[in-house]
């Protein structure tokens, strides 16, 4: 098996000998995916091209292109394997297939409940030492997913609502493997809901101590503010956690209610206060541009960003994803062109105001002497240089560049994160 992550590697150009090519798709690399699929078919029309990572509507539209043969719906670990090994692809659950009579859907695939039956990801097939996360402290850095799904009801989020965890023993075994066999020094936990079961988190921490593991880790992907306790934060910090992500999304109580986050702004303030007392760095996520938002809503968020005072923060413009309640209510992107969370969506009625608020928030947050000192304490100089270099190349230095300059196509060039997976005999 060959894996190419186009974040850090050039896409393959020779597809001879592959049994199939699998392409991971998101809203910002659709055009690049079709280009790669066409390159595969140009070399050998008999090689199947399979895409994954999309809602069913988008997958159906992609399959209208003759260079795409199939699409995986939902979680693809078992579906991809069975596609490769089954003689009759139409018998494999969880697929869309393009055939002579058009696109057909196979039976739905049941969710995998026992995640411990899955092998560890083949991280030995990617060049781990080429990976850089701007907000990190050690290298090489890797990632882990310890659970799938999320039971929360956030209206903007596309996810499977059934939470299924790996056992603490299975998670700790992979952590030990990554540190001892792959030499990983920092790990990013990328679960949608890592702290849903605090007892499991405690058991993972106990295993880290028991095995004497020495990596540091971060929860930059974010955890829910209403699932944390001071005791749990202290234990995670004692076991190497240095960065916690949290996603209030907004500083407007009305918007928070309408997007159904399920917790209050006071919960967020409490957790950030605990982290500051313990010594855990904090990272907050915000979104601007919901269809109902006006100047008052956005000014409330700007003020909340200032008052919460996390070490890091990131803002995106609202982008309704197909299949989400937000998309069903207000519509959104339906084409096959690249799009971006940074460029927002055409249905936004206050685009200019959104742009001004994002710029003002970034400048106020990151250009203060206090914040610059905090960044210097938390990020090694080499990472800071990479951040500044990227900002200068893209013209997006702390929001000074006009967001309207970041067209969907230009964002796709800057953030091409296609993942091509090929399987050879």
N, C-alpha and C positions, 0 to 999 in steps of 0.2 A: 504494500500500500504506500502511496506517495501523498503527502499533504503539502500544499503550498498556501501560506497565509500572505496575501498580497500587501499586508501592512509592512512586512519586513523582507519579503522575497519578490522576485520577479515572477510573473505568471508563467507557467510552462508554455513552451512553444512547440514541443514535439509530443504528440499524443499517441504515437504509434505504440501498439501493444496494450493499451488500456482496455479493460473490460467495460468500464463506465467512467464518466466524469460527473461528479456531484458539485454543485455550485450553491453556496449559501447566499441568499438574497435579502437585501433590506431596501428601504425607500431611497437610499442614496447611491446604490450601485446597480440599478436595474439596467441601464444602458450598457454598462461595462459587462454585466452578466450575458446579455444578448450578444455582445461583441465576442466574448470568449466562447460562447456556445457555437457561434458561426465559425470561429477559427477551428474548433474541434471538428465540426461537420465538413469543413472544407478539406481537412486532411483525410478524414475517414468518415463517410456518411453512416457507417454501420455502428459507430460508437454511440451508445445511449448517453444523452445528456439529461441529468436529473437536477431539478432545483428544489430548494426547501427554504423555509423561514418566512413564508408569506401567508396572508389570509387567502381563503379559497377563491374569492373574487379575483384578486390579483393573480393567483396561480392560473386560473382559467384564462385570463387575458394573455399571460405569458405563453401558454400552450398553443395559442393560435399562431405562434411563430414556429415554422417547421423545424428550426434548429433545436427546439426543446421537446423532449420526448415524454417526460413525466415530471410530476411535482409531488413532493412529500407534504402531507397535511399534518400539522401538529408535531409532536415529538418524534424524532426520526431515527433513534438509535436502532430499534428493531426493524423498522420499515426499510431502512437502507440496507441492512444485512439481508433481509428476506428478498428484496428486489434483486440483489446480486445472485442469490442462490436459488431462487424459484424459476422453474422452467416456464410457467405461465404467470406473467406479471399481473394479469387481471385477477388472480386469486390472492394477491398480497393486499391485506387491509391497509387503509390509510394513504391511498394513492389517487392522483388524477393522472389519467393516461390519454395521450392523443393517438387516435387510431383513424382508420379509413372513414369511419362514420362520425368523426368528431371527437370531442372530449368526453370521456367517461370517468365516473367516480367508482372506485371499489368500495367495499364495505368499510364502515368506520372501524378504526383500531381502538381497542380497549386500552385505557391508560395502564402503564406499568406501575404497579403498586410496591413491589419489592425491589427498590433501587440497588440494593446490595448485590443483586444478581448481575449487574452490569460490571464489566471490567473497568479498570482505571483508564482514563483517556490516554491516548498514545502521544504523550508530550515529548517522548524521545524522538519523535519524527519531525519536530519543529525546532528551529534554532533558538533556544530559549535566551541565549546571551545577546541576541539581537533586539530583544524586546526592551522598550523603555516606557515607563509610566512617569509623566512629568512630576506627579505628586507621589513620590516614593522615596525610601531612604537607603535601600540596599539593592544590589544586583548579584546574580540574576533574579528576576522577579517572575512569578508565575501566578496562576489563578486556580480556583477550585469551586465547584458547585456541589453543595452538600444536600440540597433539596430541590424539588421541582414544584412549580405551581404556587399560587397565592390565593387565599380565600377572601382577600379584600375586594371592595367593589368600586375602586376608583374609576370614574367614567371615561378617562382618557387612556386607560391602560389595556393593552391586548395581552391576555394571559390565560392560562388554564386555571380555573378556580379551585382545584383540588390540590391541597398541599400534601406532598409525599416526601418524607425525609429518608436519607440514608442513616443507618445506625451510627452512633458515636464511634464504635469500634472500627467500622469500615472507613469513616472519615479520617480518624487518626492514623489508620494504616496507610492511607494515601498521603497524608501529610508527612509521615515518616519516610515513605518512598521518595517523595519529591525532595526532601532535604538530604537524605542519605545517598540516594542513587543518582539524582539529577543535579544536586548541588544548589538547590533553590534556597535563597536567603530571605526572601519576602514573598508573601502570598496574599493575593486579593481574593476575598470571598465574594462570589458574584451571585449569591442566591437572591431570589425575589423577596424571601421572607425568612432570613436566617434565624431570627430570635423568636419565632412563633412558639416554640417549645423551650422555655428557659432551662428545664431540667436536662434536655439534650445538649444545650450549649454548655452547661456546667460539666456534663460528662465528657464532652470534647476537650474542655479546658483541663479536666483531671487527667485525660489521656496524654495531652501535650506535656504535662508535668511528669507523668509516670514514665514516658519514653525519653524524657530529658531533651526534648526538641528545642532548638535555639533560634528558629526563624522568627521574624516579626510579621505581623499581618495587619490587614486593613479591611474595613467594611465600607469602602467608598461607594459601593453600589447602593447603599442606604438600607436602613432598618426603620421600623415603625416606632414612633415616639411613645406609643402607649404600651409597648411590649418590654420596656426596659425598667430595671430597678437599679438603685445605687449598688446593691450587692453584686448584681450580675456584671455591671460595668467594671467594678473593681476587680472581679475575678478575671474578666477578659483582659484587662490591662496588665494584670499580674502575669498573664500567659502570653504577652507579646503584642496585644492590640495597641496600635498607636494612632490610628485614624478611624473616626466613625462618621459615616455619611447619614444624613437625615433629610427628609424631603417634605418640608411644609408646603411646597409648591406655590404658596401665596401668603400674603399677610392680610388678606381680606377675609373676615369671618364668613361673609356671604358666599364668596367663591369657594372657600374651604367646604362649606356645607353643600354647595351645588355639585362639586366634583366628588363628593361622598368619600372623603379621606377617612372619616371615622374617628378622628381625634381632634383636639383643640389646639390652638396656638399656645396656650399655657403649658400643655404637655411638651411641646417642642422647647420652650424656654427652660423648663425644668431639666430636661435631659442635657441641653447644652451647658447649663450651669453645673450639673454634676461632672460633666466631662472636663470643664475648666478646672474644677477643684481637684480632680484625680490626675490630670495631666494628659488626657486624650485630646488630640487635635480634632477639630470638627470641620465638616464639609456639608454645606447646605445646597439643595437644589430648588430652583424656582422656575415658574412658567408664567409668561405674560401673553395676553392676547386672546383670552376666552371671548366667545361671541357677545356675551352680556356685559363685558367689562367696560367701564368708562374711566374718566380721569380719577375719580374718587377711589375706585378699586385699586388702580395701579399705584396711586400715591400711598395707599395703605401698605401695599407690598414694599414699596421703596423704603418707607419708614420702618417696617418690620425687619428688612434686611439690615438696616443700620443698627437697630436696637438689639437684634439677636447677636450680631458681632461674632460670627463664626470665623475660624481661621481662613477657610476657603469657601467660595460659593460659585455656583454656575447657574446661568440663566439660559433657557431656551424659549423660543416662541411656540405657542400652541400649534400642534399639528394633529388633527383628528385622524387616527389610524383606522383603516377599514376593519369593521367588525366590532368596534367599541361603541358603547352607548353614546359617546360624544359625536362620533361619526354618524350614527343612526339618526341623531336629532338634528345635526347641523350640516351634514354632508362633509365632503373633503376630497382628497386626492383620488382620482380614478384612472389616471393615464399610465403610460409606461415610460415616462420621462423621470429622470432623477429628481428627487426632492430632498428637503432637509428640515430638520427641527430648527435650524438657525434661520431659515428663510420664511418660516411660517406657512400660512395657507391663504388662498385667494378669498376665502369667506370672511377674513378678519376685517372688521369695520373701522378699526382704530390703529391702522398700521403705523402711521407717523408717530402717534403718541406712544405706542409700544416701543418703537425704536428709541425715542428720546428717553424713556424711563429705563431701558436696558443700559444705555450709555451712561446715564447719570448714576445708576446703581454701581456699575463696574468702576467708574472713576472714584466715586466716594469710598467704595470699599477697599480698593487695592492701591490707591495712591496716597494713603495716609502713612506717615512715618511709623506709626504703631504696627500697621499691617505689613509694611515692608520688613520690619524687624522680625515679625512673626514668621513670615515666609522664609527669611534667612535662617531662622532656627529650625524650621521643619523640612527644608528641601536642600539637598547637597548642591554645591556650586555648579557642578556639571549639569544637573537637571535644570537649574535656573538658566544656564546658557542655552540649553535646548529650547526652553520655553520662549525666551526672548527671540531666538533665531526663528522659531516657527511664527511668532507674532509679526516679526518684520517681513518675513517672506509672504505671508498671507495678507498683510496690511491690517490685521485685526488686533492692534495693540490696545488692550483694555477698552475696547468699544469705541475707539476713535474713528475707525473706518466705518463708513456708512453701511449698514446692514443690507441696503438694497443692492450694494455691489456684489453681495454673495448670492448669486443666482443659483438655482438648483444644480445646474450643470457645473458651475465653478466649485460648489461645495462638494460635489461628487469627486471632482479631481483631487481636492485637498484631503478628502476623507474616504478614499476608496478602500473599503474593508471587505472586499470579496474574499471568500475562502474557497479555494478549489481543492477538492479531494479526488484523487484518482486511484483506481484499483487495478493493479496489474496481476497477471497470473503469478 
